[in-house]
């Protein structure tokens, strides 16, 4: 136990040092909030804590028996280990909705199912993450969280051809298998002894893959031969254990400390806003306190911003209430804690407002537009927006991306 604690302490020191080294980069936007760096550093520190804590959830050892389970699937049925006894080989892969690494492997998992179905291989996916343990900053590459209902939406959207089971509530099964990240695959033989665990292959970018480790293991088992490489390292998003719910709560508390402000905007300000001269993708929502549907969808727009604000993304809200309604506008913004750039038009001529911002805007509020840098419209909608359609449009057109830049294409499919 002391050795494990020592290992965790060393890991935390190394990872915290990396976080400290990276946390001093300031935003290039003139509206930079110094506390943004603190939020980013805190989020990275939490991620470091999650990674270090994985020593408390050891991965199942090669040769061990498959732990039993009975988990709800997205098909409305409960699936148990014994239900797959007819398959000589069982591959259990831990995946998640929110993780960009896991997203990149969805297609490859589907191909495994198709290529090995007639060779006695059954593929089952388990979602291990506790949704309440995932703060908004961890959702910056996803349209959906890791809840059971969201799993159904992801499977339908991506046409999953495998069982998708939920373990996020208790994580009892995940604790016994010990997935370090998503994705993490475990392959069992006919006696349900573990013969391979680790990565699916050796590159995130599929066109650069050289070693197809999971396929090599499956091929060996199909041929009744020993698996030459039984373990490989894994890379992805750390498993979000329910013990980390405090981190998500701290992130919410940090957001609630951000100030809510309101500025007056002229028609010329709106024309300038439409040009989007920033280096970020910007979501702009026109709304009013007298518009019921505006107020209903507004919290979702704020949630979307909180998910993506760590990336090259911004949100501007514009109230089109008459100037004398300023008190009511500010009251609503305070109630929703709209800690974004909030504007209020200085004119009661709504047609002049519409014409100044966008000549194609013809039908009142709510009106939502997403602009790429330079002003190109990548999403435009009058009326209640489709949440998933909006988020997928944003994710497919963010200027940044880093290691997972290839995910932009994922969201355009």
N, C-alpha and C positions, 0 to 999 in steps of 0.2 A: 504493500500500500504506500509506503514511503517512497519507493522507487517511482511509482506512478505519479505521486504528487510532485516529485522532483522533475520528472519529464514534463509535466504540465507547466511547472514554473519556468523551465527553460524555454519551452515553446512560446509561452506568453511573452517572455522577455524579448525573444527574437522577433516575434510578430509585432509586438508593440513598438519595437525599434523601427521596423519597416513602416508602420503606420505613422510614427512621428516624422520620419524622413519624407513622407509623401504628403503630409497634411498642410504644408505651408503655401500651396499654390492658390493664388487669389483669382477670382473671376475677372475676366477682361471687360465685363459690362460695367458701365458707369454707375449702375444702381446696386453695386455690390454691398451685401450685408456682411460685416465681419463675422457675425455669428454663424454664417454658412460654413466657414472653415471649421468651426468647432463642431457643428453638426456632422460634417463629413468625417472628421477625425473620430468622433464618438461612434459613428456607424461602422467605421473600419475597425475600431477597437473591439466592438461587439462581435464583428465577424472573426477577429483574431481569437476572441474568447471561445467562440463556437468551435473553431478549428482545434484549439488546444483541448477542449473538453472531450473531443472524440476519443481520447485515451480512456475515458470512463465508459465507452461503449465499444468493447473489443469486437473485431470482426470474426465471424465464424471461421474456425480453423479447417484447413484442407483435411478431408477424411471424416469430418464430423457428420452426424446424421442431420437431415433437414429438420429444423424446428417445425412443429405443427402449427397450423393456423386455421382460423375460420373468420374470414373478413368479408365485409360488404363490397359488392362490385357495382359498377355503374349500370349494370343490367338489371339491378333490383334483386339479385340473388346473393346468397351467402356462399362463398367459395372456401372449401377446406383443402388441405394438402392431400387428403385421401381421394378427393374428387379427380385428381390427375394421375391416379395409379395406373391407368391403362397406357400411359405414355412412358416408354423406356427411358427417356431423357427429359428432364425438367429444367428449364432456364427461368430463374426468377430475377427480374431486373428492377431495381429501385429507381424511380424517375419522379419528376415533379413538374407541375405546370409552369412555375415561375422561373426556373433556372434556364438561362440561355444555353448552357452546355447540354442540358437534358433535351431542350428543344431541338438542337442540332442532330440529336441521335434518334428522334422519333421515326424518321424515314428509314434509318438503318435497322431499327428494331422491327419495323413492318416487313422489311426485306428478309430478315432472319426467319420470321414466321412463314413467309411464302416459300423460301428456299428449303426449309427443313421440315415442313409439315408432314411430307410423305416419307420422312426418314425417322419418324417416331419421336420428334422433338416437340414439346409444348412450351410455349413462352407465356409467362404471366408477369404483369407489371404491378408493383406495389408502390403507392404514394406514402412515404414515411413521415412527411413534415407536419408539424402542428401549426395550423394557420395562425393561431393567436401568437405564436412565437416569431412571426415574420413581420418586421416593421416595414413601412412604406419604402424605405431606401433599398430594401432587398427586392422590390418589385419593379425595378427600373428597366427591365427587359421583357415585360410580360403584359398581356392584356387581361389575364385572369390570376386570381390568387390560388392557393392550394387547398381550398375547401372541397368537400365532396361534391357539391352542386357544380362547382367550376370544373371539376374533373369530367363530368358528363359533357359539358360544353366543349372542352378541349378534345375529347375523344370523338365527338361528332364532327367538329371542325376539321380535324386532321385525319378522320376516317381510320381510327385505330382498328386493327384486325386481331387484337389480343385482349385478354381479360385485364381490366384495370381495377385494382382493389385499393381500398382506403384503410390506412392504419394511423391516420393523424390524430384521432381522438385519444387513444391510450398509448399508442406506439409500442405496445407489448411485443408484437412480432418483430418490429424493427430493432428493438433492444436485443433480441435473441440472434438476429442475423448480423447486426452491426454495420450497416452500410455507412461508409465514410462520407460519401457525397452522392449526389444524383448527377449522372447515372452511375450505377455500380451493379454489376451482373454476377450472379451465383449460378453455377451449372452443376446439376446433380445427376448421378447415374441411376440405373434401374433400382438399385438398392437404396436410393435416395441418400447417398453419401456424396459430400461435396468434392468435386474433382477439379473445379476451376472457379476462381473469383478474382475480380478486378475490372479492368477496362474492357470496352467492346472492341476498340482498336486503338491505334497509336496517334491519331491526329484528329483534332476537332473538325478541320476542313476535310470533308470526305474525299475530295479529289487529290489530296496529298497523303492518303493512308498508304502505309507500307506493310504494317503487320496487323492482320485481322485476327487478333488474339482469341476472341470468343468463337469465331468460326473455326479456328484451328483446334480448339478444345472440342467443339461439337463434332468436327470431322473425325477426330481420334475416337471419341466415344461411339459414334455411329459405326466405326470400323472395329470396335471392340479392342482398341489399343490404348495404352497409357497416354495420358495427357502430358506432353513434354514440358510445357510451361504452365504450372498450376496456379501461379499467382502473378499479377502485374499491379503496378501502382494505378491509382485512379485520380482523375482531375475533374472537378466540377464544382457545384455549389454545396457547401457543407450541409449535412443533415440538420434541420432545425428542430431540436429537441424541445419539448414542452417546458423544460426547466428554464428556458431562455425567454419566457413571456415577459419578464421584467424589462428586458432590453426594448421590446416593442412599446411597452408602456412609457419608458423613459423617452423614447423618440416622440411619442405623442405629447408628452409634457413639454418637451423642447419646442415643438411646433406651437403649442398654446402660449408660449412666452413671446412669440414674434408679434410685433405691433401690427394693428390693422389701421390703415390710412386711407384717405379719400382725397383725390385731386380733381380739380375742374379741368375739363378738356374743351377746347374750341373746335370749330369745324376744321380749321387748319391742322390742329393736333391729330384729328381723325385721319386726315389725308396723309399725314406723315406716318401715322401708325400703320396704315394700309401698305406703305412701302416696305416695312420691316427691314430697316437698314442694319439690324443687329446681325450677329453671327449665330443666332439660335432659331430653332423652329418655334413659332409663337402661336398659341391658341388664344383667340379673342372671342369673348362671349358678350353679346348685347342683351340686356335684360331690363326688367322694371319691377318695382315692388307691387304693382297692380296686376302683374302677370303670374297667375298661379303655377302654370307649368314651368315658368322660369325658376321660381323658387324651389320647386320640387327637384329639378335636375341639377341645380347649382351645387349641392354638396358632392354629387358625383364628379363634376368638373374639378372641384377642389381636390378630391381624392386622386383624380388623374394627374393633377399637377404635383401632388405630394409624391406620387410614385416616380415621376420622371424628372423631378427638379434637380436631381444630382447629375443629370445629363444636359445636353445643349437644348434646353426646353424652357419656355416661359409661358406665363398665363396672364392675360390682361382682361379684367372685367370692365364693362362700360354700362353704366346705368343710364337709361334714356328717360327717366322721370323728369318732370318739369323742375326747373331750378329751385322752386320753393319747397320741393319734397326732399331736400337734402337730409333732413333729420331722419326721415324714414329710411332712406337709403343707407345711412351710416348705421342705423339700428340693425338692419338686416345683415350688413357686413360683419358687425360685431357678433351677432347671434351665430352666424356660420363660421366665425373666425376666419375671415377671408384675408389672410396675411399675404396677399399678392399685390400687384399693381392695380388698384381700383380707381377708375375714372368715372366722373359724372359730367354729362354734356351740359354746356352752359346755355342751351337753347331749348325752347319748347316746340320748335319746328322739326318734328320727327322726319319729315320728308327731306329736309335739308341735311339732317344727320345721315339718312340712308344714302343720299346722293353723294355726300362728301366722302363716305367711307367706301362704298361699293355700289356702282350703278346697277349691278345684278341683284341687289337686295330689294325685294319687292313685296315682302309679306310680314312685316312686323317682327315681334320678338316671341320667343327666344331666337336669336340668330347667331350661329357659331361658325367661325372661319378659322382654319389653321393655315398659317403662312410659312413657307420655307424662307430662309435668308434671301433677301432680294425681292420678296413679295409674291413669289409664285404660290397660287392657291393649291393646296394639296387636299383640302377638305372644306366643303361649304355646305351648310344645311340650315334651312329655315324651319323652325318648329323643334320638337323634342328630338334630340340626337339619338342615334343608335350607339350605345356605349362601346360595344365591341368594335363596331365599324370605325368609330372615332379613334379608339386606341390603336387599332391596327394601322390606320392611316398615319398616325403619329410615329409609331414604332418603325414603320417602313421608310420614314423620311427624316430621321434625326441626323444632323451633320456628323455627330460623333459615332462611336461604336467600339473603338479600340480593338481588342482581341476578337470581339464578337461582331465586328462590322458586317460579316456575312449574314448575320441574322436579319438584316434589313430585307433581304430577298425572301426570307422565311415569311415575313409579314405581308409581302406582296403576293403571295401564292393564294 
